[in-house]
Amino acid sequence: MEGDIAMTSRTITRQDLVDELHARTKVPKPQCQAFLTAMLNELERAIIAEDTVKLSGFGNFVVRSKKERVGRNPKTGKEVPITPRRVVTFRPSQILRERINGPRAR
Amino acid sequence: MLRSELVRALRASSPDDVKPAQVEAMVDIVFESICAALERGDRVELRGFGAFSVRERDARQGRNPRTGVSVDVGAKRVPFFKAGKELRHKVNLGAGAARGD
């Protein structure tokens, strides 16, 4: 089966990351929260403005342009044009891939 | 943008009590926490930005593109990112109006 792994998996949120920052740096939590917000805003700004964000050891965010194509309404089966658009893709680094999958692959 | 440029930008706008010297360590902690969560099979949901999760790929029959020999590719787990609604919209806005392409 393909798809997300359900069951027993937790969902990590901003709050968990703030707690982790606080635990490891002793910086007060409100400042950790401000930092995380600033970091995500900066990543977002760069993805939009520069199209590519390369984070060694983690992965690359790349904006790709999609041409117009024909889609289908899954409910009615009607064909509808999908307008050209820009989408964000994430290409995980080899290091992250191996951490997730184990080094045995390939 | 590179990781080093992210650190530099955050140093410049470093909020209140965060010393410039701490910025790089904090950037590392955030990425490391996300990687560690995915390694455990957890999902990381950052509202507005997007969500990281682990997806399972079925085993499949692959082919060496050079030799044409078919090989078994085992099932595997891959990191996956889905952009949040807000990010998706902002990226798309840049396409039409602002850039005119």
N, CA and C atoms of all chains as a GROMACS GRO file, in nm:
protein
  621
    1MET      N    1   0.083  -0.120   0.000
    1MET     CA    2   0.000   0.000   0.000
    1MET      C    3   0.087   0.124   0.000
    2GLU      N    4   0.049   0.225  -0.077
    2GLU     CA    5   0.124   0.348  -0.078
    2GLU      C    6   0.054   0.454   0.005
    3GLY      N    7   0.131   0.547   0.058
    3GLY     CA    8   0.069   0.657   0.130
    3GLY      C    9   0.134   0.680   0.263
    4ASP      N   10   0.075   0.773   0.337
    4ASP     CA   11   0.127   0.805   0.470
    4ASP      C   12   0.119   0.684   0.560
    5ILE      N   13   0.214   0.676   0.651
    5ILE     CA   14   0.208   0.571   0.752
    5ILE      C   15   0.114   0.621   0.862
    6ALA      N   16   0.006   0.552   0.880
    6ALA     CA   17  -0.086   0.594   0.985
    6ALA      C   18  -0.050   0.519   1.113
    7MET      N   19  -0.138   0.511   1.205
    7MET     CA   20  -0.122   0.428   1.326
    7MET      C   21   0.007   0.458   1.403
    8THR      N   22  -0.005   0.469   1.528
    8THR     CA   23   0.105   0.487   1.624
    8THR      C   24   0.195   0.607   1.594
    9SER      N   25   0.177   0.673   1.479
    9SER     CA   26   0.267   0.785   1.455
    9SER      C   27   0.208   0.912   1.517
   10ARG      N   28   0.295   0.992   1.574
   10ARG     CA   29   0.255   1.117   1.638
   10ARG      C   30   0.262   1.231   1.539
   11THR      N   31   0.199   1.341   1.572
   11THR     CA   32   0.216   1.460   1.490
   11THR      C   33   0.292   1.565   1.569
   12ILE      N   34   0.406   1.606   1.515
   12ILE     CA   35   0.488   1.709   1.576
   12ILE      C   36   0.440   1.845   1.527
   13THR      N   37   0.425   1.939   1.618
   13THR     CA   38   0.376   2.071   1.580
   13THR      C   39   0.481   2.179   1.612
   14ARG      N   40   0.447   2.302   1.580
   14ARG     CA   41   0.534   2.414   1.615
   14ARG      C   42   0.568   2.412   1.763
   15GLN      N   43   0.466   2.383   1.845
   15GLN     CA   44   0.487   2.384   1.990
   15GLN      C   45   0.596   2.285   2.030
   16ASP      N   46   0.598   2.166   1.970
   16ASP     CA   47   0.701   2.067   2.001
   16ASP      C   48   0.840   2.120   1.964
   17LEU      N   49   0.849   2.189   1.852
   17LEU     CA   50   0.978   2.243   1.810
   17LEU      C   51   1.023   2.355   1.904
   18VAL      N   52   0.927   2.436   1.950
   18VAL     CA   53   0.958   2.542   2.046
   18VAL      C   54   1.010   2.479   2.176
   19ASP      N   55   0.944   2.374   2.222
   19ASP     CA   56   0.987   2.305   2.345
   19ASP      C   57   1.129   2.250   2.329
   20GLU      N   58   1.157   2.194   2.213
   20GLU     CA   59   1.288   2.136   2.186
   20GLU      C   60   1.396   2.246   2.185
   21LEU      N   61   1.365   2.359   2.121
   21LEU     CA   62   1.460   2.472   2.118
   21LEU      C   63   1.488   2.520   2.260
   22HIS      N   64   1.382   2.532   2.338
   22HIS     CA   65   1.397   2.581   2.475
   22HIS      C   66   1.479   2.483   2.558
   23ALA      N   67   1.449   2.354   2.546
   23ALA     CA   68   1.518   2.251   2.626
   23ALA      C   69   1.667   2.248   2.595
   24ARG      N   70   1.700   2.273   2.469
   24ARG     CA   71   1.841   2.256   2.430
   24ARG      C   72   1.923   2.384   2.434
   25THR      N   73   1.858   2.500   2.438
   25THR     CA   74   1.936   2.624   2.440
   25THR      C   75   1.913   2.707   2.566
   26LYS      N   76   1.805   2.674   2.640
   26LYS     CA   77   1.766   2.753   2.758
   26LYS      C   78   1.719   2.894   2.723
   27VAL      N   79   1.705   2.921   2.593
   27VAL     CA   80   1.646   3.049   2.554
   27VAL      C   81   1.498   3.046   2.596
   28PRO      N   82   1.445   3.154   2.654
   28PRO     CA   83   1.305   3.153   2.698
   28PRO      C   84   1.209   3.117   2.585
   29LYS      N   85   1.101   3.048   2.621
   29LYS     CA   86   1.010   2.997   2.518
   29LYS      C   87   0.951   3.102   2.425
   30PRO      N   88   0.910   3.218   2.475
   30PRO     CA   89   0.854   3.316   2.381
   30PRO      C   90   0.954   3.354   2.272
   31GLN      N   91   1.082   3.360   2.310
   31GLN     CA   92   1.185   3.394   2.210
   31GLN      C   93   1.208   3.277   2.115
   32CYS      N   94   1.197   3.154   2.167
   32CYS     CA   95   1.209   3.037   2.080
   32CYS      C   96   1.096   3.037   1.977
   33GLN      N   97   0.979   3.074   2.026
   33GLN     CA   98   0.864   3.079   1.937
   33GLN      C   99   0.883   3.186   1.829
   34ALA      N  100   0.931   3.303   1.871
   34ALA     CA  101   0.957   3.412   1.776
   34ALA      C  102   1.062   3.368   1.674
   35PHE      N  103   1.162   3.296   1.725
   35PHE     CA  104   1.269   3.249   1.635
   35PHE      C  105   1.214   3.154   1.530
   36LEU      N  106   1.134   3.056   1.574
   36LEU     CA  107   1.079   2.958   1.481
   36LEU      C  108   0.991   3.025   1.375
   37THR      N  109   0.911   3.120   1.420
   37THR     CA  110   0.826   3.194   1.326
   37THR      C  111   0.911   3.268   1.224
   38ALA      N  112   1.016   3.335   1.274
   38ALA     CA  113   1.105   3.410   1.184
   38ALA      C  114   1.172   3.316   1.084
   39MET      N  115   1.212   3.198   1.133
   39MET     CA  116   1.281   3.101   1.046
   39MET      C  117   1.188   3.050   0.936
   40LEU      N  118   1.066   3.015   0.973
   40LEU     CA  119   0.972   2.964   0.872
   40LEU      C  120   0.933   3.076   0.774
   41ASN      N  121   0.919   3.198   0.825
   41ASN     CA  122   0.887   3.311   0.738
   41ASN      C  123   0.999   3.336   0.638
   42GLU      N  124   1.122   3.325   0.685
   42GLU     CA  125   1.237   3.348   0.598
   42GLU      C  126   1.245   3.238   0.492
   43LEU      N  127   1.220   3.113   0.532
   43LEU     CA  128   1.219   3.003   0.434
   43LEU      C  129   1.111   3.027   0.329
   44GLU      N  130   0.994   3.067   0.377
   44GLU     CA  131   0.883   3.092   0.287
   44GLU      C  132   0.917   3.205   0.189
   45ARG      N  133   0.973   3.315   0.244
   45ARG     CA  134   1.010   3.428   0.161
   45ARG      C  135   1.108   3.385   0.051
   46ALA      N  136   1.207   3.305   0.091
   46ALA     CA  137   1.310   3.264  -0.004
   46ALA      C  138   1.255   3.167  -0.109
   47ILE      N  139   1.166   3.077  -0.067
   47ILE     CA  140   1.106   2.985  -0.163
   47ILE      C  141   1.031   3.064  -0.270
   48ILE      N  142   0.955   3.164  -0.226
   48ILE     CA  143   0.874   3.243  -0.319
   48ILE      C  144   0.962   3.333  -0.406
   49ALA      N  145   1.060   3.399  -0.343
   49ALA     CA  146   1.138   3.499  -0.416
   49ALA      C  147   1.250   3.438  -0.499
   50GLU      N  148   1.309   3.329  -0.450
   50GLU     CA  149   1.429   3.277  -0.515
   50GLU      C  150   1.409   3.145  -0.586
   51ASP      N  151   1.294   3.082  -0.566
   51ASP     CA  152   1.260   2.956  -0.631
   51ASP      C  153   1.337   2.834  -0.579
   52THR      N  154   1.452   2.854  -0.516
   52THR     CA  155   1.528   2.740  -0.469
   52THR      C  156   1.587   2.768  -0.331
   53VAL      N  157   1.568   2.674  -0.239
   53VAL     CA  158   1.629   2.684  -0.108
   53VAL      C  159   1.702   2.553  -0.081
   54LYS      N  160   1.834   2.562  -0.065
   54LYS     CA  161   1.914   2.440  -0.048
   54LYS      C  162   1.963   2.430   0.095
   55LEU      N  163   1.921   2.326   0.164
   55LEU     CA  164   1.957   2.307   0.304
   55LEU      C  165   2.036   2.178   0.316
   56SER      N  166   2.168   2.192   0.323
   56SER     CA  167   2.253   2.074   0.321
   56SER      C  168   2.218   1.981   0.436
   57GLY      N  169   2.214   1.854   0.407
   57GLY     CA  170   2.182   1.754   0.508
   57GLY      C  171   2.033   1.734   0.526
   58PHE      N  172   1.953   1.830   0.481
   58PHE     CA  173   1.809   1.822   0.498
   58PHE      C  174   1.741   1.798   0.363
   59GLY      N  175   1.753   1.895   0.274
   59GLY     CA  176   1.695   1.879   0.141
   59GLY      C  177   1.678   2.012   0.072
   60ASN      N  178   1.624   2.009  -0.049
   60ASN     CA  179   1.603   2.131  -0.125
   60ASN      C  180   1.455   2.156  -0.150
   61PHE      N  181   1.415   2.281  -0.133
   61PHE     CA  182   1.281   2.322  -0.175
   61PHE      C  183   1.296   2.386  -0.312
   62VAL      N  184   1.217   2.341  -0.406
   62VAL     CA  185   1.224   2.392  -0.541
   62VAL      C  186   1.083   2.427  -0.589
   63VAL      N  187   1.069   2.544  -0.652
   63VAL     CA  188   0.940   2.580  -0.710
   63VAL      C  189   0.940   2.538  -0.856
   64ARG      N  190   0.840   2.462  -0.894
   64ARG     CA  191   0.832   2.416  -1.032
   64ARG      C  192   0.710   2.476  -1.099
   65SER      N  193   0.727   2.511  -1.226
   65SER     CA  194   0.614   2.566  -1.302
   65SER      C  195   0.546   2.454  -1.380
   66LYS      N  196   0.415   2.447  -1.363
   66LYS     CA  197   0.338   2.345  -1.434
   66LYS      C  198   0.260   2.411  -1.547
   67LYS      N  199   0.262   2.347  -1.663
   67LYS     CA  200   0.183   2.397  -1.775
   67LYS      C  201   0.036   2.362  -1.754
   68GLU      N  202  -0.047   2.423  -1.835
   68GLU     CA  203  -0.189   2.387  -1.828
   68GLU      C  204  -0.208   2.242  -1.876
   69ARG      N  205  -0.296   2.170  -1.810
   69ARG     CA  206  -0.324   2.034  -1.855
   69ARG      C  207  -0.471   2.003  -1.827
   70VAL      N  208  -0.514   1.893  -1.884
   70VAL     CA  209  -0.655   1.856  -1.867
   70VAL      C  210  -0.670   1.766  -1.745
   71GLY      N  211  -0.758   1.806  -1.656
   71GLY     CA  212  -0.787   1.722  -1.540
   71GLY      C  213  -0.928   1.673  -1.548
   72ARG      N  214  -0.970   1.602  -1.446
   72ARG     CA  215  -1.104   1.546  -1.446
   72ARG      C  216  -1.163   1.560  -1.307
   73ASN      N  217  -1.284   1.605  -1.299
   73ASN     CA  218  -1.354   1.609  -1.172
   73ASN      C  219  -1.382   1.464  -1.131
   74PRO      N  220  -1.322   1.419  -1.022
   74PRO     CA  221  -1.335   1.278  -0.986
   74PRO      C  222  -1.480   1.239  -0.953
   75LYS      N  223  -1.559   1.337  -0.913
   75LYS     CA  224  -1.697   1.305  -0.875
   75LYS      C  225  -1.787   1.291  -0.998
   76THR      N  226  -1.773   1.388  -1.091
   76THR     CA  227  -1.864   1.389  -1.206
   76THR      C  228  -1.801   1.328  -1.331
   77GLY      N  229  -1.669   1.312  -1.330
   77GLY     CA  230  -1.602   1.257  -1.446
   77GLY      C  231  -1.586   1.357  -1.559
   78LYS      N  232  -1.626   1.481  -1.531
   78LYS     CA  233  -1.617   1.586  -1.632
   78LYS      C  234  -1.473   1.634  -1.650
   79GLU      N  235  -1.436   1.661  -1.773
   79GLU     CA  236  -1.301   1.713  -1.798
   79GLU      C  237  -1.297   1.862  -1.770
   80VAL      N  238  -1.196   1.906  -1.695
   80VAL     CA  239  -1.180   2.049  -1.668
   80VAL      C  240  -1.034   2.086  -1.687
   81PRO      N  241  -1.008   2.205  -1.743
   81PRO     CA  242  -0.868   2.245  -1.760
   81PRO      C  243  -0.807   2.280  -1.624
   82ILE      N  244  -0.682   2.237  -1.600
   82ILE     CA  245  -0.610   2.278  -1.481
   82ILE      C  246  -0.517   2.391  -1.524
   83THR      N  247  -0.536   2.508  -1.465
   83THR     CA  248  -0.460   2.626  -1.507
   83THR      C  249  -0.311   2.609  -1.479
   84PRO      N  250  -0.225   2.680  -1.555
   84PRO     CA  251  -0.082   2.673  -1.528
   84PRO      C  252  -0.056   2.725  -1.386
   85ARG      N  253   0.036   2.666  -1.315
   85ARG     CA  254   0.060   2.709  -1.178
   85ARG      C  255   0.202   2.679  -1.134
   86ARG      N  256   0.237   2.739  -1.022
   86ARG     CA  257   0.368   2.712  -0.962
   86ARG      C  258   0.348   2.632  -0.835
   87VAL      N  259   0.424   2.526  -0.820
   87VAL     CA  260   0.408   2.441  -0.702
   87VAL      C  261   0.542   2.422  -0.631
   88VAL      N  262   0.534   2.408  -0.499
   88VAL     CA  263   0.655   2.386  -0.419
   88VAL      C  264   0.680   2.236  -0.408
   89THR      N  265   0.802   2.194  -0.441
   89THR     CA  266   0.837   2.054  -0.418
   89THR      C  267   0.955   2.048  -0.323
   90PHE      N  268   0.964   1.939  -0.251
   90PHE     CA  269   1.076   1.919  -0.159
   90PHE      C  270   1.152   1.795  -0.204
   91ARG      N  271   1.281   1.812  -0.225
   91ARG     CA  272   1.363   1.698  -0.260
   91ARG      C  273   1.456   1.667  -0.142
   92PRO      N  274   1.425   1.560  -0.069
   92PRO     CA  275   1.504   1.529   0.050
   92PRO      C  276   1.647   1.494   0.014
   93SER      N  277   1.741   1.529   0.103
   93SER     CA  278   1.882   1.498   0.079
   93SER      C  279   1.903   1.346   0.090
   94GLN      N  280   2.013   1.300   0.033
   94GLN     CA  281   2.048   1.158   0.043
   94GLN      C  282   2.060   1.117   0.189
   95ILE      N  283   2.117   1.208   0.269
   95ILE     CA  284   2.135   1.178   0.412
   95ILE      C  285   2.000   1.153   0.480
   96LEU      N  286   1.904   1.239   0.452
   96LEU     CA  287   1.771   1.223   0.513
   96LEU      C  288   1.704   1.096   0.461
   97ARG      N  289   1.714   1.072   0.330
   97ARG     CA  290   1.656   0.950   0.273
   97ARG      C  291   1.709   0.826   0.344
   98GLU      N  292   1.840   0.824   0.365
   98GLU     CA  293   1.899   0.706   0.427
   98GLU      C  294   1.858   0.693   0.573
   99ARG      N  295   1.842   0.808   0.640
   99ARG     CA  296   1.797   0.802   0.779
   99ARG      C  297   1.656   0.745   0.789
  100ILE      N  298   1.573   0.778   0.694
  100ILE     CA  299   1.434   0.732   0.696
  100ILE      C  300   1.424   0.586   0.655
  101ASN      N  301   1.501   0.551   0.555
  101ASN     CA  302   1.485   0.419   0.494
  101ASN      C  303   1.591   0.319   0.538
  102GLY      N  304   1.696   0.368   0.601
  102GLY     CA  305   1.808   0.280   0.632
  102GLY      C  306   1.900   0.276   0.513
  103PRO      N  307   2.030   0.257   0.535
  103PRO     CA  308   2.128   0.267   0.427
  103PRO      C  309   2.127   0.147   0.331
  104ARG      N  310   2.049   0.045   0.366
  104ARG     CA  311   2.051  -0.078   0.286
  104ARG      C  312   2.008  -0.057   0.141
  105ALA      N  313   1.916   0.039   0.118
  105ALA     CA  314   1.862   0.055  -0.016
  105ALA      C  315   1.970   0.092  -0.116
  106ARG      N  316   1.952   0.055  -0.239
  106ARG     CA  317   2.039   0.076  -0.355
  106ARG      C  318   2.181   0.036  -0.340
  107MET      N  319   1.862   3.025  -0.196
  107MET     CA  320   1.915   3.048  -0.062
  107MET      C  321   1.978   2.921  -0.008
  108LEU      N  322   2.087   2.938   0.059
  108LEU     CA  323   2.156   2.826   0.123
  108LEU      C  324   2.136   2.834   0.274
  109ARG      N  325   2.168   2.725   0.341
  109ARG     CA  326   2.158   2.721   0.486
  109ARG      C  327   2.234   2.837   0.552
  110SER      N  328   2.356   2.864   0.501
  110SER     CA  329   2.438   2.970   0.558
  110SER      C  330   2.371   3.107   0.542
  111GLU      N  331   2.300   3.123   0.431
  111GLU     CA  332   2.230   3.250   0.406
  111GLU      C  333   2.107   3.264   0.495
  112LEU      N  334   2.047   3.150   0.525
  112LEU     CA  335   1.933   3.150   0.618
  112LEU      C  336   1.981   3.196   0.755
  113VAL      N  337   2.093   3.141   0.799
  113VAL     CA  338   2.150   3.177   0.929
  113VAL      C  339   2.183   3.326   0.932
  114ARG      N  340   2.242   3.376   0.825
  114ARG     CA  341   2.280   3.517   0.820
  114ARG      C  342   2.157   3.607   0.827
  115ALA      N  343   2.055   3.570   0.753
  115ALA     CA  344   1.932   3.651   0.753
  115ALA      C  345   1.869   3.653   0.892
  116LEU      N  346   1.871   3.538   0.960
  116LEU     CA  347   1.809   3.531   1.092
  116LEU      C  348   1.892   3.604   1.197
  117ARG      N  349   2.023   3.606   1.178
  117ARG     CA  350   2.108   3.683   1.270
  117ARG      C  351   2.074   3.830   1.261
  118ALA      N  352   2.055   3.876   1.138
  118ALA     CA  353   2.026   4.018   1.116
  118ALA      C  354   1.895   4.059   1.183
  119SER      N  355   1.799   3.967   1.183
  119SER     CA  356   1.668   4.000   1.239
  119SER      C  357   1.644   3.928   1.371
  120SER      N  358   1.752   3.887   1.432
  120SER     CA  359   1.744   3.805   1.554
  120SER      C  360   1.651   3.865   1.659
  121PRO      N  361   1.547   3.788   1.698
  121PRO     CA  362   1.453   3.844   1.795
  121PRO      C  363   1.516   3.857   1.935
  122ASP      N  364   1.478   3.958   2.002
  122ASP     CA  365   1.515   3.993   2.139
  122ASP      C  366   1.635   3.918   2.200
  123ASP      N  367   1.602   3.813   2.276
  123ASP     CA  368   1.703   3.748   2.360
  123ASP      C  369   1.792   3.647   2.290
  124VAL      N  370   1.770   3.625   2.162
  124VAL     CA  371   1.852   3.525   2.094
  124VAL      C  372   1.982   3.590   2.047
  125LYS      N  373   2.092   3.542   2.103
  125LYS     CA  374   2.222   3.598   2.064
  125LYS      C  375   2.258   3.550   1.925
  126PRO      N  376   2.323   3.636   1.847
  126PRO     CA  377   2.360   3.597   1.711
  126PRO      C  378   2.433   3.463   1.707
  127ALA      N  379   2.515   3.438   1.809
  127ALA     CA  380   2.592   3.313   1.811
  127ALA      C  381   2.502   3.190   1.826
  128GLN      N  382   2.384   3.210   1.882
  128GLN     CA  383   2.295   3.096   1.904
  128GLN      C  384   2.213   3.060   1.782
  129VAL      N  385   2.206   3.154   1.687
  129VAL     CA  386   2.116   3.136   1.574
  129VAL      C  387   2.147   3.008   1.496
  130GLU      N  388   2.274   2.985   1.468
  130GLU     CA  389   2.309   2.867   1.388
  130GLU      C  390   2.270   2.739   1.461
  131ALA      N  391   2.295   2.734   1.592
  131ALA     CA  392   2.259   2.616   1.670
  131ALA      C  393   2.108   2.593   1.667
  132MET      N  394   2.032   2.703   1.673
  132MET     CA  395   1.886   2.689   1.674
  132MET      C  396   1.833   2.643   1.539
  133VAL      N  397   1.894   2.692   1.431
  133VAL     CA  398   1.855   2.645   1.298
  133VAL      C  399   1.879   2.495   1.288
  134ASP      N  400   1.996   2.452   1.337
  134ASP     CA  401   2.028   2.309   1.334
  134ASP      C  402   1.929   2.227   1.416
  135ILE      N  403   1.891   2.277   1.532
  135ILE     CA  404   1.797   2.205   1.619
  135ILE      C  405   1.663   2.184   1.548
  136VAL      N  406   1.617   2.287   1.478
  136VAL     CA  407   1.488   2.275   1.408
  136VAL      C  408   1.495   2.167   1.300
  137PHE      N  409   1.597   2.173   1.215
  137PHE     CA  410   1.606   2.073   1.108
  137PHE      C  411   1.630   1.933   1.165
  138GLU      N  412   1.714   1.927   1.267
  138GLU     CA  413   1.744   1.797   1.327
  138GLU      C  414   1.618   1.737   1.391
  139SER      N  415   1.538   1.820   1.455
  139SER     CA  416   1.415   1.771   1.518
  139SER      C  417   1.318   1.716   1.414
  140ILE      N  418   1.312   1.784   1.300
  140ILE     CA  419   1.223   1.736   1.193
  140ILE      C  420   1.272   1.601   1.140
  141CYS      N  421   1.404   1.591   1.116
  141CYS     CA  422   1.461   1.465   1.067
  141CYS      C  423   1.437   1.352   1.166
  142ALA      N  424   1.461   1.382   1.294
  142ALA     CA  425   1.446   1.278   1.397
  142ALA      C  426   1.301   1.231   1.406
  143ALA      N  427   1.208   1.324   1.393
  143ALA     CA  428   1.065   1.288   1.398
  143ALA      C  429   1.030   1.196   1.282
  144LEU      N  430   1.078   1.230   1.162
  144LEU     CA  431   1.048   1.148   1.045
  144LEU      C  432   1.110   1.010   1.059
  145GLU      N  433   1.228   1.007   1.121
  145GLU     CA  434   1.297   0.880   1.141
  145GLU      C  435   1.214   0.788   1.231
  146ARG      N  436   1.144   0.848   1.326
  146ARG     CA  437   1.055   0.770   1.415
  146ARG      C  438   0.925   0.734   1.346
  147GLY      N  439   0.902   0.790   1.228
  147GLY     CA  440   0.776   0.766   1.158
  147GLY      C  441   0.670   0.868   1.193
  148ASP      N  442   0.709   0.973   1.267
  148ASP     CA  443   0.614   1.078   1.304
  148ASP      C  444   0.595   1.173   1.187
  149ARG      N  445   0.489   1.252   1.199
  149ARG     CA  446   0.456   1.352   1.099
  149ARG      C  447   0.487   1.487   1.161
  150VAL      N  448   0.532   1.584   1.081
  150VAL     CA  449   0.562   1.717   1.133
  150VAL      C  450   0.474   1.817   1.061
  151GLU      N  451   0.385   1.883   1.137
  151GLU     CA  452   0.289   1.972   1.074
  151GLU      C  453   0.315   2.115   1.118
  152LEU      N  454   0.355   2.201   1.024
  152LEU     CA  455   0.385   2.340   1.054
  152LEU      C  456   0.283   2.428   0.984
  153ARG      N  457   0.181   2.465   1.058
  153ARG     CA  458   0.068   2.540   1.002
  153ARG      C  459   0.112   2.658   0.918
  154GLY      N  460   0.053   2.669   0.799
  154GLY     CA  461   0.085   2.780   0.710
  154GLY      C  462   0.200   2.746   0.618
  155PHE      N  463   0.298   2.672   0.670
  155PHE     CA  464   0.415   2.637   0.590
  155PHE      C  465   0.393   2.505   0.516
  156GLY      N  466   0.372   2.399   0.592
  156GLY     CA  467   0.350   2.270   0.527
  156GLY      C  468   0.370   2.156   0.623
  157ALA      N  469   0.361   2.034   0.574
  157ALA     CA  470   0.374   1.916   0.659
  157ALA      C  471   0.472   1.817   0.599
  158PHE      N  472   0.558   1.764   0.685
  158PHE     CA  473   0.651   1.659   0.645
  158PHE      C  474   0.597   1.526   0.696
  159SER      N  475   0.602   1.424   0.611
  159SER     CA  476   0.558   1.292   0.655
  159SER      C  477   0.644   1.187   0.587
  160VAL      N  478   0.623   1.062   0.626
  160VAL     CA  479   0.695   0.952   0.564
  160VAL      C  480   0.595   0.871   0.482
  161ARG      N  481   0.630   0.845   0.359
  161ARG     CA  482   0.541   0.765   0.275
  161ARG      C  483   0.606   0.633   0.240
  162GLU      N  484   0.524   0.532   0.227
  162GLU     CA  485   0.575   0.400   0.190
  162GLU      C  486   0.558   0.379   0.042
  163ARG      N  487   0.664   0.332  -0.018
  163ARG     CA  488   0.657   0.299  -0.161
  163ARG      C  489   0.662   0.148  -0.175
  164ASP      N  490   0.572   0.095  -0.257
  164ASP     CA  491   0.571  -0.050  -0.281
  164ASP      C  492   0.697  -0.095  -0.351
  165ALA      N  493   0.728  -0.223  -0.335
  165ALA     CA  494   0.835  -0.282  -0.414
  165ALA      C  495   0.792  -0.278  -0.560
  166ARG      N  496   0.890  -0.262  -0.648
  166ARG     CA  497   0.855  -0.260  -0.790
  166ARG      C  498   0.968  -0.320  -0.873
  167GLN      N  499   0.934  -0.346  -0.997
  167GLN     CA  500   1.032  -0.399  -1.090
  167GLN      C  501   1.097  -0.280  -1.160
  168GLY      N  502   1.227  -0.258  -1.134
  168GLY     CA  503   1.293  -0.148  -1.200
  168GLY      C  504   1.376  -0.198  -1.316
  169ARG      N  505   1.437  -0.104  -1.387
  169ARG     CA  506   1.518  -0.143  -1.502
  169ARG      C  507   1.642  -0.053  -1.507
  170ASN      N  508   1.755  -0.114  -1.526
  170ASN     CA  509   1.877  -0.035  -1.542
  170ASN      C  510   1.868   0.033  -1.678
  171PRO      N  511   1.864   0.166  -1.679
  171PRO     CA  512   1.840   0.236  -1.805
  171PRO      C  513   1.953   0.215  -1.906
  172ARG      N  514   2.072   0.183  -1.859
  172ARG     CA  515   2.184   0.166  -1.951
  172ARG      C  516   2.183   0.027  -2.015
  173THR      N  517   2.163  -0.075  -1.930
  173THR     CA  518   2.174  -0.212  -1.980
  173THR      C  519   2.038  -0.273  -2.013
  174GLY      N  520   1.930  -0.215  -1.960
  174GLY     CA  521   1.799  -0.271  -1.985
  174GLY      C  522   1.766  -0.391  -1.898
  175VAL      N  523   1.861  -0.429  -1.812
  175VAL     CA  524   1.838  -0.544  -1.723
  175VAL      C  525   1.738  -0.504  -1.614
  176SER      N  526   1.638  -0.588  -1.590
  176SER     CA  527   1.542  -0.552  -1.488
  176SER      C  528   1.591  -0.599  -1.350
  177VAL      N  529   1.563  -0.515  -1.251
  177VAL     CA  530   1.606  -0.544  -1.114
  177VAL      C  531   1.489  -0.524  -1.019
  178ASP      N  532   1.491  -0.597  -0.909
  178ASP     CA  533   1.388  -0.578  -0.808
  178ASP      C  534   1.423  -0.458  -0.721
  179VAL      N  535   1.331  -0.364  -0.709
  179VAL     CA  536   1.350  -0.252  -0.618
  179VAL      C  537   1.258  -0.278  -0.499
  180GLY      N  538   1.318  -0.289  -0.381
  180GLY     CA  539   1.241  -0.324  -0.263
  180GLY      C  540   1.147  -0.212  -0.219
  181ALA      N  541   1.052  -0.244  -0.135
  181ALA     CA  542   0.965  -0.142  -0.075
  181ALA      C  543   1.052  -0.047   0.005
  182LYS      N  544   1.016   0.078   0.007
  182LYS     CA  545   1.095   0.171   0.086
  182LYS      C  546   1.012   0.283   0.145
  183ARG      N  547   1.072   0.354   0.240
  183ARG     CA  548   1.006   0.467   0.304
  183ARG      C  549   1.077   0.593   0.260
  184VAL      N  550   1.001   0.691   0.215
  184VAL     CA  551   1.061   0.816   0.168
  184VAL      C  552   1.000   0.937   0.237
  185PRO      N  553   1.084   1.037   0.266
  185PRO     CA  554   1.032   1.161   0.324
  185PRO      C  555   0.947   1.234   0.221
  186PHE      N  556   0.841   1.297   0.267
  186PHE     CA  557   0.750   1.366   0.177
  186PHE      C  558   0.708   1.499   0.237
  187PHE      N  559   0.700   1.603   0.153
  187PHE     CA  560   0.657   1.735   0.200
  187PHE      C  561   0.535   1.780   0.122
  188LYS      N  562   0.435   1.826   0.193
  188LYS     CA  563   0.319   1.884   0.127
  188LYS      C  564   0.308   2.029   0.172
  189ALA      N  565   0.316   2.121   0.077
  189ALA     CA  566   0.310   2.263   0.112
  189ALA      C  567   0.175   2.298   0.173
  190GLY      N  568   0.174   2.385   0.272
  190GLY     CA  569   0.050   2.429   0.335
  190GLY      C  570  -0.029   2.521   0.242
  191LYS      N  571  -0.155   2.539   0.274
  191LYS     CA  572  -0.244   2.619   0.192
  191LYS      C  573  -0.187   2.758   0.165
  192GLU      N  574  -0.142   2.821   0.273
  192GLU     CA  575  -0.092   2.957   0.264
  192GLU      C  576   0.029   2.967   0.170
  193LEU      N  577   0.125   2.876   0.190
  193LEU     CA  578   0.246   2.876   0.107
  193LEU      C  579   0.209   2.848  -0.039
  194ARG      N  580   0.118   2.752  -0.058
  194ARG     CA  581   0.075   2.715  -0.193
  194ARG      C  582   0.018   2.837  -0.265
  195HIS      N  583  -0.065   2.911  -0.195
  195HIS     CA  584  -0.126   3.029  -0.257
  195HIS      C  585  -0.023   3.137  -0.287
  196LYS      N  586   0.064   3.162  -0.191
  196LYS     CA  587   0.163   3.269  -0.210
  196LYS      C  588   0.256   3.239  -0.327
  197VAL      N  589   0.296   3.115  -0.341
  197VAL     CA  590   0.386   3.076  -0.450
  197VAL      C  591   0.317   3.098  -0.584
  198ASN      N  592   0.190   3.067  -0.587
  198ASN     CA  593   0.113   3.079  -0.711
  198ASN      C  594   0.087   3.224  -0.749
  199LEU      N  595   0.068   3.308  -0.649
  199LEU     CA  596   0.047   3.451  -0.676
  199LEU      C  597   0.164   3.508  -0.751
  200GLY      N  598   0.284   3.469  -0.710
  200GLY     CA  599   0.406   3.519  -0.774
  200GLY      C  600   0.409   3.489  -0.922
  201ALA      N  601   0.338   3.383  -0.962
  201ALA     CA  602   0.343   3.339  -1.102
  201ALA      C  603   0.271   3.434  -1.195
  202GLY      N  604   0.144   3.457  -1.168
  202GLY     CA  605   0.062   3.535  -1.259
  202GLY      C  606   0.087   3.683  -1.252
  203ALA      N  607   0.023   3.748  -1.157
  203ALA     CA  608   0.023   3.893  -1.148
  203ALA      C  609   0.162   3.955  -1.144
  204ALA      N  610   0.240   3.921  -1.040
  204ALA     CA  611   0.365   3.990  -1.016
  204ALA      C  612   0.468   3.968  -1.126
  205ARG      N  613   0.474   3.846  -1.177
  205ARG     CA  614   0.580   3.816  -1.272
  205ARG      C  615   0.538   3.830  -1.416
  206GLY      N  616   0.408   3.825  -1.439
  206GLY     CA  617   0.356   3.840  -1.572
  206GLY      C  618   0.396   3.727  -1.665
  207ASP      N  619   0.415   3.606  -1.615
  207ASP     CA  620   0.443   3.495  -1.708
  207ASP      C  621   0.339   3.386  -1.705
   0.00000   0.00000   0.00000
